[in-house]
């Protein structure tokens, strides 16, 4: 679960969210899915004191998604999971927008702590708040699951 840490009241176009790390306490692979991913059963624990800061700024205009990060080790192009989350959200919501996503990394990259996934969830929540909860919670979960 992400937690809102600040929102711009000026134009309500920017929203900052904390995206916490998680750790798997147990992990059981159930089966391989047709999409190449695996169905799993897991017990996870959120680590609320270890979190990235994800700031999403949304402006009117044609769809253009930009990623900026404090970490040189994560991609800032359309391969970034946050970029893919934003694109999927806009398509599902039937919206166009200029979106700038600033990621301040605190969660170690590729450490198995779910930093990228948590960041993507924060992007989905921020966009949904910006667009007045246009996409149902279940659909947000579907977008997240499709991202991996």
Secondary structure, 3 states (H helix, E strand, C coil): CCEEEEECCCCCCEEEEEEEEEEEEEEEEEEECCCCCEEEEEEEEEEEEEEEEEEEEEECCCCEEEEEECCCCCCCCCCCHHHHHHHHHHHHHCCCCEEEEEEECCCCCCCCCCHHHHHHHHHHHHHHHHCCCCCCHHHHHHHHHHHC
